[in-house]
Amino acid sequence: MKSRDLIRDLEAADWTCRRIRGSHHVFVHPQHPHIITVPHPRKDLGKGLVQALRKLAGLT
């Protein structure tokens, strides 16, 4: 999965980009205590990384 697709999924689930530090986008959600950091731009993220980020964000 491309990082751009994961970012679109997060934004569709009301996650907002709090800040960008270098090539990392940091997302927060008003109802979740977690912070999600997505490396961007990157063509393909690892399968395990995508699964872990989606689980942490509650997208699974």
N, C-alpha and C positions, 0 to 999 in steps of 0.2 A: 504494500500500500504506500502511496506517495504521502509525504507529510502534508501537502496541500489538501488532500482528501480528508485526512484526519482532522485538520484544522476546520474544514467546512462542517464536519460532523459535530465537532465540539461547539462551534458557533450556533449550529442549528439546535443544540440542546441547551442554549442560554449560557454557555461558558463565554467569558469575555477576555480578551487579551489585555492583561494588566500592564505588561511591559515587554520590551524586546531587548535582549542583551546579547549583542553579537549575532549569532545565527540561531539563538534559542528564543522561542515565543513562550511566555509564561501566562497561563490561563487560570482564572479564578471563577468560582460560581457562588452566588449569594447563599445557596442552601447547602453547599458541600464544604466541609472543612479542608479539603485537599487542594493542593496547587499542582497543576499539570504543566510540565515543561516539554515542549515539542521542538526538536531540532528542525530548522528550516533554512533555506530550501534544500531538500534532499530528495533524490529520485525515489529510492525505495528504503523504507524503514524495515528493520528486522521484524519477523513474525512475532517473536516473543515480546518485543517492545510495544508493538501495536496492541497486542492482547492485554498487556499489563496496563497501558494507558487507557484503553477502552474500559477495562474492568474498574480502574480507579475512578473514572469519570461516570460510571454507571450506565454505559452505553451497551452493555451486553445483555 
